[in-house]
């Protein structure tokens, strides 16, 4: 899961990233859902 977090561009605690909604990004988020919070602007 360390590589999934790195692939999402997250490096440190409380790091924030804005990513486009795509199946690959959703898959990575699903793998590390217990580590990240997801907010949607939609």
Helices and strands as residue ranges (DSSP letters): H 2-7, H 23-31
